[in-house]
Amino acid sequence: MTVGELSGAVALVTGGGAGIGRAICLDLAAAGARVVVIDRSDPSDVADQIAASGGESLAVVADVTSEQAMVDAGAAAVDRFGGIDALVNNAGVFASLASGPFEQISVAQWRLAMDVNVMGSFLATKAVVGAMRTRGGGRVVNIASTTALKGTADLLHYTSSKGAVLAMTRALARELGPDGILVNAVAPGFTVSTGVEQNSDHVAGMRVAAPGGRVLKREMVPEDIVGAVRFLCGPSSGFITGQTLVVDGGAYFH
Ligand SMILES: NC(=O)c1ccc[n+]([C@@H]2O[C@H](COP(=O)([O-])OP(=O)(O)OC[C@H]3O[C@@H](n4cnc5c(N)ncnc54)[C@H](O)[C@@H]3O)[C@@H](O)[C@H]2O)c1
């Protein structure tokens, strides 16, 4: 077992197969967590990379919009590692979404953003909370976005979905606090992730504009986010809940 601040903890990461989620998985594993990598595309390469570094990991192919798939993923984690300590709700759609004036957003695109980004976090949390209660506590970290804080235009489906994630974070913190389950959010700024690289035409304008709006004038990469997530999964944040930690190089002061 890897020795670190999360030594022995069992952490589930949705959307862990690529982008920000992948970086989170590798970092939590490096801190000693046993990581359940959940993704709708086979994330075995991430689990293999963790194993090659001496860590323990389980790859689970599952779609966060399926209630049964999330229940099965939680059960697989308990079966393999004996319990669940942390969940990172990272799976989301962003760069593949069509942007533009809100009247041009289709119902199908609206539903996609809400299904994956909001309902997916709801279903994954619902699936693990019983195991966390059995453990006597746990951590939920929701990956939100600064778009919800800034009110970013021309992405109303996405911005609204992340606003819901922030509201869910606060309400669940109140509901789950008595069980010792802490619920927080990390709100990243525009990040050059796998999805951004794959949809470069959709996000070209944002990619150019983002560094100029920051105190720290460079592109943001997935590795910039992992420390905040690890902190909120670990022993140093044991009296913090219902909060949103902005990680964006100083573009939005929350
Ligand atoms: N990239 C950014 O600029 C940015 C900024 C702020 C917040 N975020 C948020 O960070 C998270 C990760 O974004 P990213 O840019 O790394 O994305 P990405 O597209 O690079 O990776 C997303 C991963 O989630 C998986 N996924 C998507 N839908 C899924 C589903 N229904 N079930 C299971 N897995 C699913 C994908 O297969 C992929 O592996 C998202 O919640 C996103 O909204 C991204």
The ligand as a Gaussian input file, in Angstrom:
#p B3LYP/6-31G(d) Opt

LIG

0 1
 N      -12.206000      21.667000     -18.747000
 C      -12.661000      22.775000     -18.187000
 O      -12.407000      23.913000     -18.609000
 C      -13.526000      22.672000     -16.961000
 C      -13.688000      23.824000     -16.160000
 C      -14.472000      23.748000     -15.029000
 C      -15.074000      22.568000     -14.676000
 N      -14.897000      21.464000     -15.467000
 C      -15.564000      20.244000     -15.058000
 O      -14.591000      19.269000     -14.762000
 C      -15.120000      17.980000     -15.026000
 C      -14.189000      17.226000     -15.966000
 O      -14.087000      17.979000     -17.157000
 P      -12.966000      17.687000     -18.242000
 O      -12.790000      18.936000     -18.997000
 O      -11.809000      17.027000     -17.609000
 O      -13.728000      16.649000     -19.172000
 P      -13.155000      15.550000     -20.182000
 O      -14.145000      15.514000     -21.296000
 O      -11.729000      15.772000     -20.478000
 O      -13.310000      14.198000     -19.338000
 C      -14.575000      13.846000     -18.843000
 C      -14.589000      12.372000     -18.511000
 O      -15.895000      12.080000     -18.010000
 C      -16.395000      10.942000     -18.688000
 N      -17.854000      11.027000     -18.756000
 C      -18.594000      11.913000     -19.458000
 N      -19.898000      11.643000     -19.323000
 C      -19.976000      10.569000     -18.513000
 C      -21.047000       9.815000     -18.004000
 N      -22.325000      10.080000     -18.350000
 N      -20.785000       8.779000     -17.174000
 C      -19.504000       8.464000     -16.847000
 N      -18.444000       9.131000     -17.320000
 C      -18.680000      10.180000     -18.139000
 C      -15.753000      10.974000     -20.062000
 O      -15.759000       9.694000     -20.663000
 C      -14.360000      11.479000     -19.735000
 O      -13.482000      10.410000     -19.416000
 C      -16.514000      18.194000     -15.588000
 O      -17.460000      18.100000     -14.549000
 C      -16.437000      19.616000     -16.112000
 O      -17.688000      20.234000     -16.181000
 C      -14.140000      21.490000     -16.596000

